[in-house]
Amino acid sequence: MAEGELLGTILRLTLALAAGGLVGLERSYHGRPAGFREHTLVCISSCMLMLLADYHVIHVAAATQQPVFLDPTRMAQGIMTGIGFLGAGAIVKEGFAIRGLTTAASIWMIAAIGIMIGMGYYVAAVAATFATFNINYVFRLIESRMRSEFYAHFHVRFARGEALSESDLRTVLGECGCAPSGMSYGLAGDGRWFEYQALIKTLDKDNLHSLAVTLSAMPSVREFGIAPRGD
């Protein structure tokens, strides 16, 4: 390997290490399963594969003494296809809530950054790393201070014959600062339970806890669940 190629390889892998580590640290700080090590490995591996695609042309041409034309975008397509499976593994469905979408998008982005570093697009890679870190960290702080609606999947079961009427249940939800949408109801457990299901929204997450406390204190309630939508 020529000295120029060696220095270029070291530079690109070092930048991939820094970019993956920066984004991964933010994910680890927030307790995500795909964090510091995973993001760094994804970024470096993507960079290595693009280095292979980039320098392979030079080496084959030198060995055959003939001009060689290879399409490096095919390697990039293969990388992003594989990363799609890794990102899908980060998405977890917990009841009605879906979590891990931000981590999956972050893995996809860090792979693209690794590809750009591997191809030598340093300015774009640095800008993308800075943007990704800000989206994951700074935007989270902005969202926490924004007045926005919070949604949760809600269900509650009563013993058959002891169920609240729909209007009374809506009153209970309203007193806790929650508004139901698309409420449905029916029998469950071989007809032993009367169940309501709805998507509820509120302007304060603490209202969901207040609703849980209220339902827990009602003797007619046999079972309930409140599953906030995850990011």
C-alpha angles and dihedrals in degrees: 000000000000119000091249092053091047093052091044091051093050092047094050095046090048091052090047089052091051095045095047092044094050095051092039093053090060091051092048091048089059092048098251117160092229100058142130101340096037095050091046093050092048093050095046094045091050089049092049093052092050090048087055091051091046101046096033089075091055094048095046091048091050092049097047097034087225132106112265126200118197128168109232091190089074089064090049090052091052092049094051091047091055092045088055090067092048091049091049089056090057092059112090128186112212108184105301093340122093118205135179100049092121092048091049091051089047091053090049090050095047090052089054090049090052090051091052092049091048090054093047099252093139100161093051091045093051091047091049092049091051091047093048093050092049093047092052098040113019095038088052089059091048092050091050090059097043121100102237141148121265119208131203137174109241135193133167132184129206130186109264108269093022099070122129116241117254091252092051091049090050088052091053091050092047092051088055092051095254128126121202124221126198097357116198130183142184147136122295138178096043090311096308095112136049109212135195123197128186146146107248129196133197139172093227125049090210088068089070090059090048089053091051091051091048094050092046090057094052111095093204093061111095099175139355140173134198114189115181116213109255129219 
